[in-house]
């Protein structure tokens, strides 16, 4: 290959990589003020607060769910300026405490605080489950047994059309088809009841 042509090809490849990188959004909470909700996030249900955490994957901050709600409460924060239909979304999560519930998960295609998909990992129950929440009522689409372990874990969800895949620490545990929510919607973070959980490096790509 001639040198000039090689340079052109290299520049085209580089531009493709840059476009891919520009299409990715990352929220690491490190520029947010501890003691308040992260910028651009809505405090739908619960007490979502930026905290300083020396163990967080991208230091110094993480987003924490601090509310000690009842057993039927779904704590939820949404990212206000998002609107994804087909996407890949991931977050790093650490379960801190909770007697009724622990852990938490990812929300996507959310219409509002009562209508969305959620994939959540609960170390207290040793499971990783996929749900849809319709008018505030939760229905399980798929579930898997996952042995609990301490520390931070990576939750990843991919959805294209009506096909959903859910991964935990890079391993695929769940897949399902569902067409309840067909349109673009917000992404967010979720926990239940008294789960004291922390989240970092929320990442999304798609359209």
Secondary structure, 3 states (H helix, E strand, C coil): CCHHHHHHHHHHHHHHHHHHHHCCEEECCCCCCCCCCCCCEEEEECCEEEEECCCCCCCCEEEEECCCCCCCCEEEEEECCCCECCEEEEEEEEEEECCCCCCEEEEEEEEECCEEEEEEEECCCCEEEEEEEECCEEEEEEEEECCCCCCEEEEEEEEECCEEEEEECCEEEEEEECCCCCCCEEEEEEEECCCEEEEEEEEEEEC
